[in-house]
Amino acid sequence: MMKTLFFLFIVVNLPFLGSAQAVRSVEGIVFDQFSGQRVAKAFIRNDETKENTFNNSRGEFSLHVEAGEKIIVEKEGYFTDTLTYTGQAVLLIYMRRSSIYIPEVRVVARQSPDDVLKATKEAYRKSFNLADPGDVFTVGPTGAGISINAIYSLFSREVKQAKRLTRIIQEDYEANVVDYNFTRDLVSNITGLKGDQLTLFMRNYRPSYTFVKLATPYQLSSYIKGKYEMFKLNPNLRLLPELPQIHLDVAN
């Protein structure tokens, strides 16, 4: 009797169990079809649910999708790509450039993070303008009032997407500032570390953006020397990572 009831329960609820497992969070990577390099800051959208996101600086993203739903990928300088999800564990998306590809030329001089940020802001000027709609309160010939355009901009979907993109750009800039100053050559010259030991030290004792931005060269050198003394006591010590900042979007 119990086996019969259990069997009936499974048969009745099987469609619901299947639908609950059909929707999943799928990870993916966006590539340049010609060069094979990863493409960052692409806009990915589930055409059925309208859920959307930007991928990160490594070209990676995560999106809730169900088998049979269409995914649309957009990126300036590339043709829009549309694909149907068929249950892949990882989505590998290859985008075609809309202009002639010119291979990257390696140069000796390094661009400063500020120069990179300036060029990025110029390339994504529209997103930065949308992310900063201006003052809600305005003053005109008839006195103080409320800017309807500014209020609309605060809640529009396009602005939320622009803010998300500019946040990713700011995070990339902060990481570039640290990499630009906390270099392998500098750390190796101060500590004498090489190879895997140097990589381990730089990973475990990577300074914060705020410290690097404010520190003088002398303070940065002192920081490295102090952390090296800790490293010599226990080279395999793994520090707890900083808690990530969580950004919540009220709506897409």
Protein Blocks (a to p, Z undefined) as FASTA:
>chain_A
ZZmmmmmmmmmmmmmmmmmmmpccdddddddfklopacehiacddfklopacdddfkopa
cddddehiacddddehiacdddddehiabdcdddddfbdcddddddfbdcdfklmmmmmm
mmmmmmmmmmmnbjfbdcdfkoccddfklmmmmmmmklmmmmmmmmmmmmmmmmmmmmmm
mcfklmmmmnopahjllmmmmmmmcccfklmmmpcfklmmmmmmmmmmmmmmmmmbccdd
ddddddddfbZZ
